[in-house]
């Protein structure tokens, strides 16, 4: 009897080990299927472009609005999850409002065998790649993206930047490196630790923060003081009862009320400020 139970236990362990990865894949597939369907049904022109790096290329997702005139452009910088379907969907929705939008995949071709974010095994692996990036290389890639848009005849040459989470922090940082961007929209991201670089900013910076995101919000006051010291425009708004990443979670069908309300208010504000 003991031998039979031992054998049965071994079979159960082997079965669990074999099925667990499939369960994880099923959960991921179900989570992104709705957004993927929205992207596939979009009437706007989507295009993957290859942009040059010193040691190769990286991918960027471009979305063109339905317009008979040149339009202003927006660079979308993804979260620390990489350029996933949600980030691409946001780019598409922004293009629906009449903007030429490009979202660079900043971890594209940074890990051997990984061409896009979606090629990573899971979001943890994508996160690891994000935090292994060289900040100077991120700046170079964003500048390459900016120059690509500048040369696109479908655009007016007026380019703003929108970023979320890690991408929000990169938006703030990029504003210190490129004095020619029109506006910077920082969603729950932080300013550079070295506040002296804020003196280089020329564009107005607009902040969007969740009330329940004290890790980020605790940095707002010192950022405001530094921006005021250098006579720069910084207008942060905190959306009460919203958490971190409320633009993503607030767009979900079963979103918590605080996140949903913040998402809707922030989206409206973003569109008004982009005009």
C-alpha positions in Angstrom: 0.0 0.0 0.0 2.9 2.3 0.9 4.5 1.7 -2.5 1.3 2.5 -4.3 0.8 5.8 -2.4 4.4 6.8 -3.1 4.0 6.1 -6.8 0.7 8.0 -6.9 2.3 11.0 -5.2 5.1 11.0 -7.7 2.7 11.0 -10.6 0.8 13.9 -9.1 4.0 16.0 -8.7 5.0 15.3 -12.3 1.6 16.2 -13.6 1.6 19.4 -11.6 5.0 20.4 -12.9 4.0 19.7 -16.5 0.7 21.6 -16.3 1.7 24.7 -14.3 3.4 26.5 -17.2 0.4 25.9 -19.4 -1.9 27.4 -16.7 0.3 30.5 -16.6 0.2 30.8 -20.3 -3.6 30.5 -20.3 -3.9 33.3 -17.7 -1.7 35.6 -19.8 -3.5 34.7 -23.0 -6.9 35.5 -21.4 -5.7 38.8 -20.0 -4.5 40.2 -23.3 -7.0 38.7 -25.6 -9.5 41.5 -25.3 -6.9 44.2 -25.9 -5.4 42.2 -28.8 -8.8 42.0 -30.4 -9.2 45.8 -30.1 -5.9 46.3 -31.8 -6.7 43.9 -34.6 -10.0 45.6 -35.2 -8.6 49.1 -35.3 -9.2 51.1 -38.5 -6.0 53.0 -38.1 -2.7 52.1 -39.9 -0.3 50.2 -37.6 3.3 49.7 -38.5 6.3 48.1 -36.8 9.5 50.1 -37.7 13.1 49.2 -37.2 15.1 52.1 -35.7 18.9 52.1 -35.6 21.2 51.6 -32.6 25.0 51.7 -32.7 25.0 47.9 -32.3 21.9 47.0 -34.3 18.2 48.0 -34.3 15.2 48.2 -32.0 11.5 48.0 -32.8 8.9 50.7 -32.5 5.2 50.6 -32.9 3.7 53.4 -35.0 0.1 54.4 -35.4 -1.2 56.8 -38.0 -4.4 58.8 -37.5 -7.1 59.0 -40.2 -6.4 62.5 -41.3 -6.0 64.5 -44.6 -3.5 66.9 -43.1 -0.2 66.6 -41.1 -0.7 66.1 -37.4 1.2 66.7 -34.2 3.0 63.6 -32.9 3.4 61.9 -29.5 6.0 59.5 -28.3 4.6 56.9 -25.8 7.1 55.4 -23.3 5.9 52.1 -21.8 5.8 50.9 -18.2 8.4 48.6 -16.6 6.5 45.7 -18.2 7.8 46.8 -21.7 5.8 47.5 -24.8 2.9 45.2 -24.2 -0.5 45.1 -25.8 -1.9 47.7 -23.3 0.8 50.2 -24.3 0.1 49.6 -28.0 -3.6 50.0 -27.3 -3.0 53.3 -25.6 -1.0 54.5 -28.6 -3.9 53.4 -30.9 -6.5 55.3 -28.8 -4.3 58.4 -28.8 -4.0 58.2 -32.6 -7.8 57.9 -32.8 -7.8 61.5 -31.3 -5.8 62.7 -34.3 -2.2 62.3 -33.4 0.7 60.5 -35.1 1.9 58.2 -32.3 5.0 56.0 -31.9 5.8 53.7 -29.0 9.4 52.5 -29.0 10.1 49.1 -27.5 13.1 50.0 -25.3 13.9 46.4 -24.4 13.8 45.3 -28.1 16.9 43.4 -29.0 18.6 44.0 -25.6 18.5 40.4 -24.7 19.7 37.7 -27.1 16.9 36.1 -29.0 14.3 38.7 -27.9 13.1 41.0 -30.7 10.1 42.4 -28.9 8.7 42.7 -25.4 6.1 40.0 -26.2 8.9 37.5 -26.9 9.8 37.5 -23.2 8.7 34.5 -21.2 6.8 36.6 -18.7 6.5 40.1 -17.3 9.2 39.4 -14.7 11.7 38.7 -17.4 10.7 41.9 -19.2 11.1 43.8 -15.9 14.6 42.4 -15.4 15.5 43.6 -18.9 14.1 47.1 -18.2 16.2 47.6 -15.1 19.3 46.3 -16.8 19.2 49.1 -19.4 21.9 51.7 -19.6 20.1 55.1 -19.0 22.3 56.8 -21.7 21.2 54.1 -24.2 17.6 54.8 -23.3 18.1 58.5 -24.0 19.8 57.7 -27.4 16.9 55.4 -28.4 14.3 58.1 -27.5 16.3 60.6 -29.5 16.3 58.3 -32.5 12.6 57.9 -32.1 12.2 61.7 -31.9 14.3 62.2 -35.0 12.3 59.5 -36.9 9.1 61.5 -36.1 10.7 64.8 -37.1 11.4 63.4 -40.6 7.9 61.8 -41.1 6.0 63.9 -43.6 2.7 62.9 -42.0 3.6 64.9 -38.9 3.9 68.6 -38.2 7.2 68.2 -36.4 5.6 69.2 -33.1 6.3 66.2 -30.7 5.2 65.6 -27.1 6.1 62.7 -24.8 3.8 60.6 -22.6 5.1 58.0 -20.2 3.8 55.6 -17.6 5.4 54.3 -14.4 9.1 53.7 -15.4 8.2 55.4 -18.7 6.9 58.4 -16.7 10.3 58.7 -15.0 12.0 58.4 -18.4 9.7 61.1 -19.8 10.8 63.5 -17.0 14.5 62.5 -17.7 14.2 62.9 -21.4 12.8 66.4 -21.0 16.1 67.3 -19.4 17.9 65.9 -22.5 15.8 67.2 -25.3 14.9 70.9 -25.1 12.8 70.7 -28.3 9.9 68.5 -27.2 6.6 70.4 -27.0 5.2 69.0 -23.7 6.0 66.2 -21.2 3.3 64.2 -19.6 4.4 62.2 -16.6 2.1 59.5 -15.4 3.1 58.3 -11.9 6.8 58.7 -12.6 9.5 60.5 -10.6 11.9 63.3 -11.6 15.7 62.5 -11.8 17.4 62.2 -8.4 19.9 64.9 -9.5 17.5 67.9 -9.4 20.1 70.2 -11.0 19.4 68.7 -14.4 15.9 70.1 -14.2 17.4 73.4 -15.2 17.8 72.0 -18.7 14.0 71.5 -19.2 12.3 73.8 -21.7 8.9 72.0 -22.1 6.1 72.3 -19.6 5.8 69.1 -17.5 2.3 67.8 -16.5 2.1 65.2 -13.7 -0.6 62.6 -13.2 -0.5 60.7 -9.9 -2.7 58.3 -7.9 -3.6 59.3 -4.4 -2.7 55.8 -3.0 0.7 55.9 -4.6 2.8 57.4 -1.8 6.1 55.9 -3.0 5.9 58.2 -6.0 3.9 61.0 -4.4 6.5 61.5 -1.7 8.8 62.9 -4.3 6.4 65.5 -5.7 7.1 68.3 -3.2 10.9 68.3 -3.7 10.3 68.2 -7.5 7.9 71.2 -7.3 10.5 73.1 -5.3 13.3 72.4 -7.7 11.2 73.2 -10.8 10.1 76.5 -9.2 13.7 77.3 -8.4 14.6 77.0 -12.0 11.4 78.8 -13.2 10.0 75.7 -15.0 6.4 74.7 -15.5 5.4 71.7 -13.5 1.7 71.0 -12.8 1.1 67.8 -10.9 -2.4 66.6 -10.1 -3.2 63.8 -7.6 -6.3 61.7 -8.3 -7.8 60.6 -5.0 -8.5 56.9 -4.3 -6.5 55.9 -7.3 -3.5 53.6 -7.2 -0.3 53.2 -9.2 -0.8 52.5 -12.9 -4.4 53.7 -12.8 -4.4 54.4 -16.5 -4.0 50.7 -17.2 -6.1 49.2 -14.4 -8.7 52.0 -14.7 -9.4 51.0 -18.3 -10.3 47.4 -17.3 -13.9 46.4 -17.4 -14.1 45.6 -13.7 -11.9 48.5 -12.6 -12.1 49.8 -9.0 -14.1 53.0 -8.9 -11.1 55.1 -7.8 -8.9 53.9 -10.7 -11.7 54.2 -13.2 -12.6 57.8 -12.2 -8.9 58.8 -12.3 -8.4 57.2 -15.7 -11.3 59.1 -17.2 -10.3 62.4 -15.6 -6.7 62.0 -16.6 -7.5 61.0 -20.1 -9.7 64.1 -20.5 -6.9 66.3 -19.1 -4.3 64.8 -21.3 -6.4 65.5 -24.5 -7.1 69.1 -23.4 -3.4 69.7 -22.7 -2.3 68.2 -26.0 -4.3 70.7 -28.0 
